[in-house]
Amino acid sequence: MEIVCPTHLKERAPELGLEIGIITTPSDRAQRAANHLVEANIRGIINFAPARIQVPPHIPVEYVDFFDHLYALAFQITLGDN
């Protein structure tokens, strides 16, 4: 897997066959990242950023709330201590 700078994403995405983008930015940068992905013709996005983004309706977005998973894991660990 290669990490591509957003400023070069539009040129590199077709060459690398990229179809899915992953956003892991702070919330104030998430929309900008999404815009780069849309411009690069990415077909779907996984968003780990704590922000809702606006993309064209033909691009599916999956939101992942990191803290839900953190709380679930902490809960499992707590149960194991009993």
N, C-alpha and C positions, 0 to 999 in steps of 0.2 A: 504494500500500500504506500502511495506517495502523498505527501501533504503538499497542497498547491496554495500559494499565496492568492488571496481573493483578487488582487489586481491583475493576475494572470489567468484567472479561472476561465474566463470566456474563451481564451485561445486554447487552453490546455484540456478543458473538459472533453471536447470531441476526440482529440488525439488520444486521451487516456480511456475513453469509453465510460466516462462517469455518468451515472444516472441518479444516484442518491447523494444528497448533501446532508451533513450533520452540523448543526449549530450548537456551539458550546461557549458562547460569548456571554459577557455580562448583559443584563436586560437592555441597557441603553444602546447596545451595538447589534442586537438581534435583527432588527428590521434591515439594517444596512447589510448584514450578512445574507439575509434572505434575498435582498435585491440583487446581490452578486450572483447568488445561485440561480435565480430566475433568469437573469441576463445570460447565464451560461447554459440555459436550456436543461437544467437539472429536472428530472421527472418527479422526484419526491424528496421530502425533507423530514428529518428527525430533529426535533428541537428540544435540546436540553436546557436552553436559556429560560429563565423565569419571566417570560414575556410572550404575549400573543403576537403573532406576525400576520401581515396581510400579503397574500400571494394570489395569483390568478386561480380561479376555481378548478382548473384542470390539474393543479399540482397538489397532491395530497400531503398533509402535514400531520405527523404524529408528535404529540407533546409528551415528554417524559419528565415527570416530577421527581427529581433526585431525592428530595426530602421524604417523599412517601416511602421510597425504598430504604432510606436511612432509618426512618422510624420503625419500619417493619423489621429490619435487621436488629435494631436495638431491643425491640420487644422480644424477638426470638432469643436473644442472648440473655435477657432478663429472666425469661421462663426457664432457661437452662440452668440458672443459678439456684433455683429452688430445690 
